Amino acid sequence: MIARLTPVVALAALIGFWEVFVVLLEIPPAQLPAPSLIASTLLANAPQLLGAAATTLFEALQALALAAAGGVALALLFAWSPLLERAFLPVAVVLQVTPLIAVAPLLLIYLQPHAAVLACAALVAFFPILSNASAGLRGADRGLAELFRLKGASRTKILFWLRLPSALPSIFVGLRIGAGLSLIGAVAAELAAGAAGQGEGLAFRIVEAGYRLKIPMMYAAVFLLCLCGLALYGAFAGLDRILLRRWRDRPEI
């Protein structure tokens, strides 16, 4: 019980120190707003900020679904044909190492803002899901694979009845990583769209508040982004524990 309360106490102490620090040094809100001012700003602009947060979160979930479908499908294809893996894996690596901040403005030229945000976020989340799924598919028990072959199972049956189920823990690890990255990709794309005056999510609200020098509003939007990231990670961590409990030798900390 104490171990669970420790992070909460530490966070409360940090917020309290922040509040006292700002008040005692009389720091202007334009430089560093106090937590109480950020909270009041969030409450005063709740409909606007919560609507923007819902937009960003929905975009991240859509992008994650696209990345998961594409990453797992491509990993299955690579596991079925190593030749295809050698041919197309370098392309996936190139997409991963290309800076997103350079790609987002280009996508905004050819796509609608919403489609560009989805494409950027999906590209960021795609490679971790692909790499983890591929590692899980390659890590299937070789003895069981040989047993399947002795029983006359085809390569396709071995892939879907043995290697895919054994790769589920690795796939969920990729989903947990990809969930956070999809939110990062959505925010980066929204920042680019917001700079062009075409955004509507939380990142656009941050850009808009920055132009108007509404610093407390920027902090309130960043706080909501942190909550969205925690919600995504917690949701997939919970699904991992519930659906894959029998795969785990011991509970995660």
C-alpha positions in Angstrom: 0.0 0.0 0.0 2.8 2.4 0.9 4.7 1.6 -2.3 1.6 2.5 -4.3 1.1 5.8 -2.5 4.8 6.8 -2.9 4.4 8.2 -6.5 1.3 10.1 -5.5 3.0 11.7 -2.5 6.0 12.5 -4.6 3.9 14.1 -7.3 1.9 16.1 -4.7 5.1 17.3 -3.1 6.5 18.4 -6.5 3.3 20.4 -7.3 3.3 22.0 -3.9 7.0 23.0 -4.3 6.1 24.4 -7.7 3.3 26.5 -6.3 5.3 27.8 -3.4 8.3 28.6 -5.6 6.2 30.7 -8.0 4.4 32.5 -5.2 7.5 33.3 -3.2 9.6 34.5 -6.1 6.6 36.3 -7.7 7.2 34.8 -11.1 4.9 36.3 -13.8 2.4 33.8 -15.3 3.8 34.6 -18.7 7.1 33.0 -17.6 5.9 30.2 -15.3 2.3 29.8 -14.2 1.5 28.3 -10.9 -0.3 24.9 -10.8 -3.4 26.6 -9.3 -3.5 29.0 -12.3 -3.1 26.1 -14.7 -5.9 24.2 -13.0 -8.2 27.2 -13.1 -7.4 27.8 -16.8 -8.2 24.2 -17.5 -11.5 24.4 -15.7 -12.4 27.7 -17.4 -11.6 26.3 -20.9 -12.7 22.7 -20.3 -15.1 22.4 -23.2 -12.6 23.6 -25.7 -9.6 21.7 -24.3 -11.5 18.5 -23.7 -12.9 18.5 -27.2 -9.4 19.0 -28.6 -8.1 16.2 -26.3 -10.8 13.9 -27.6 -9.8 14.7 -31.2 -6.1 14.0 -30.6 -6.8 10.8 -28.6 -9.1 9.5 -31.3 -6.5 10.3 -34.0 -3.9 8.4 -32.0 -6.2 5.4 -31.6 -7.0 5.4 -35.3 -3.3 5.6 -36.2 -2.5 2.8 -33.8 -5.1 0.6 -35.4 -3.7 1.2 -38.8 -0.1 0.6 -37.6 -1.1 -2.6 -35.7 -3.0 -4.0 -38.7 -0.1 -3.2 -41.1 2.7 -4.2 -38.8 1.3 -7.5 -37.8 0.2 -8.4 -41.3 3.7 -7.5 -42.7 5.4 -9.5 -39.9 3.3 -12.5 -40.8 4.3 -12.0 -44.4 7.9 -11.8 -43.4 7.7 -14.9 -41.3 6.0 -16.8 -44.2 8.6 -15.7 -46.7 12.2 -14.7 -45.5 12.9 -13.5 -49.0 10.2 -10.8 -48.7 11.7 -9.8 -45.4 15.1 -9.3 -46.9 13.5 -7.3 -49.7 11.2 -5.0 -47.8 12.6 -4.7 -44.2 15.1 -2.0 -45.3 12.2 0.1 -46.5 10.5 -0.1 -43.1 13.8 0.8 -41.5 14.1 3.9 -43.7 10.6 5.0 -42.8 11.5 4.6 -39.1 14.7 6.6 -39.1 13.3 9.5 -41.2 12.6 12.4 -38.9 8.8 12.9 -38.6 9.1 16.6 -38.3 10.5 16.6 -41.9 7.8 14.3 -43.2 4.7 16.0 -41.7 4.9 19.2 -43.8 5.3 17.2 -46.9 2.2 15.0 -46.2 0.2 18.2 -45.5 0.8 19.2 -49.1 -0.7 16.1 -50.6 -3.3 15.0 -47.9 -6.1 16.6 -46.0 -5.0 17.7 -42.4 -6.8 14.8 -40.7 -5.4 12.2 -43.2 -1.9 13.7 -42.8 -2.0 13.4 -39.0 -3.2 9.8 -39.2 -0.4 9.0 -41.7 2.3 10.5 -39.5 1.1 8.9 -36.3 0.8 5.5 -38.0 4.3 5.7 -39.5 5.8 6.4 -36.1 3.9 3.5 -34.4 4.3 1.1 -37.3 8.0 -0.1 -36.9 7.9 -1.0 -33.2 4.9 -3.2 -33.8 6.5 -4.7 -36.9 9.8 -5.4 -35.1 8.2 -6.9 -32.0 5.8 -9.0 -33.9 8.6 -10.3 -36.1 10.7 -11.1 -33.1 7.8 -13.0 -31.5 7.1 -15.0 -34.6 10.8 -16.0 -35.0 10.9 -17.0 -31.3 8.4 -19.8 -31.5 9.5 -23.1 -30.0 11.5 -25.0 -32.7 10.6 -28.4 -31.1 6.9 -27.7 -31.5 7.5 -26.5 -35.0 9.2 -29.8 -35.9 6.4 -31.7 -34.2 3.9 -29.8 -36.4 5.9 -30.7 -39.5 6.0 -34.4 -38.5 2.2 -34.3 -38.2 2.0 -33.0 -41.8 1.1 -29.4 -41.0 1.8 -26.9 -43.8 3.9 -23.8 -43.4 0.7 -21.7 -43.3 -0.8 -23.8 -40.5 2.4 -23.6 -38.5 2.4 -19.9 -38.9 -1.2 -19.3 -37.7 -1.6 -22.1 -35.2 1.8 -22.1 -33.6 4.0 -19.1 -34.3 1.2 -16.4 -34.1 -0.2 -17.5 -30.7 3.4 -17.7 -29.3 4.1 -14.2 -30.6 1.1 -12.6 -28.8 3.1 -11.3 -25.8 5.6 -9.7 -28.1 2.8 -8.2 -30.2 1.3 -6.6 -27.1 4.7 -5.2 -26.1 4.8 -3.5 -29.6 1.2 -2.2 -29.1 2.2 -0.7 -25.7 5.1 1.1 -27.3 3.2 2.0 -30.4 0.4 3.5 -28.3 2.6 6.2 -26.9 4.4 6.7 -30.2 1.1 7.2 -32.1 0.2 10.0 -29.7 3.6 11.6 -30.2 3.2 11.3 -34.0 -0.3 12.8 -33.9 1.0 15.7 -31.8 4.0 16.3 -34.1 1.7 16.3 -37.2 -0.9 18.5 -35.4 1.9 21.0 -34.6 2.8 21.2 -38.3 -0.9 21.5 -39.2 -1.4 24.1 -36.5 1.5 26.2 -37.8 -0.3 26.2 -41.2 -3.6 27.2 -39.5 -5.3 23.8 -40.3 -5.3 21.9 -37.0 -7.9 21.2 -34.5 -6.4 18.9 -31.8 -4.5 19.7 -28.6 -1.3 20.5 -30.3 -3.1 23.1 -32.4 -4.4 24.6 -29.2 -0.8 24.8 -27.9 0.3 26.5 -31.1 -2.6 28.9 -30.9 -2.0 29.7 -27.2 1.7 30.3 -28.0 0.8 32.8 -30.7 -1.5 34.7 -28.2 1.0 34.3 -25.3 -1.5 32.4 -23.2 1.1 30.4 -21.3 -1.3 28.9 -18.7 -3.4 27.6 -21.6 -0.3 26.0 -23.1 0.5 24.3 -19.8 -3.1 23.1 -19.4 -3.0 21.5 -22.9 0.3 19.8 -22.2 -1.2 18.4 -18.9 -4.1 16.9 -20.9 -1.6 15.4 -23.4 0.2 13.7 -20.5 -3.1 12.3 -19.2 -3.9 11.0 -22.7 -0.5 9.3 -22.9 -1.0 7.7 -19.5 -4.5 6.6 -20.4 -3.3 4.9 -23.6 -0.4 3.1 -21.8 -2.6 2.0 -18.9 -5.3 0.7 -21.2 -2.9 -1.6 -23.2 -1.0 -2.6 -20.0 -4.4 -3.7 -18.6 -5.3 -5.6 -21.7 -2.0 -7.3 -21.6 -2.5 -8.5 -18.1 -6.0 -9.6 -18.6 -5.7 -11.4 -22.0 -2.2 -12.8 -21.7 -2.2 -13.8 -18.0 -1.4 -17.4 -18.8 1.6 -16.4 -20.9 3.2 -14.6 -18.0 5.4 -16.5 -15.6 5.0 -13.8 -12.9 3.0 -10.6 -12.6 4.6 -7.4 -13.9 5.7 -4.7 -11.6 
